[in-house]
Amino acid sequence: MSEKFFKSIENDAAGTEYALGKILGELKFTKDGLIPAIAQQFDTGTVLMQAWMNVKSIRKSIESGRVCYWSRSRKKFWFKGEESGNVQSLKEIRIDCDGDSLLLIVDQTGPACHTNRQSCFFLTIKNNDIVVSQ
């Protein structure tokens, strides 16, 4: 069903709007009800991290203006920065063309990674080596 919906809107004009409930119902969640979400810094374009969301965490993020994820290991919601103070203020949520992943445009306060780095993507594969890049 989702494939047909996202295919049907591929050529819609910029500015066409759909109800949030309709879109949430069309997203492709895993069997556990989760969807991958990539956080990107709004002003630099830096990719910060990847985590998981479900319908409820998406709604909590929209309502609060702070990004809320679902922790697969702890089996609970967590607002980014609730322990570290390094919060993510939500600017917008983008949905990819297939409806199977989200891009969160955020304003990150402090480091995004639990390693105290700006981004969780700090390992780079170069040739046959892994290089710490930040």
PyMOL commands that set and color helices and strands:
alter all, ss='L'
color gray80, all
select helices_A, chain A and resi 2-8+20-26+55-64
alter helices_A, ss='H'
color red, helices_A
select strands_A, chain A and resi 35-41+47-53+68-71+76-79+88-95+102-108+123-126+129-132
alter strands_A, ss='S'
color yellow, strands_A
deselect
rebuild
show_as cartoon
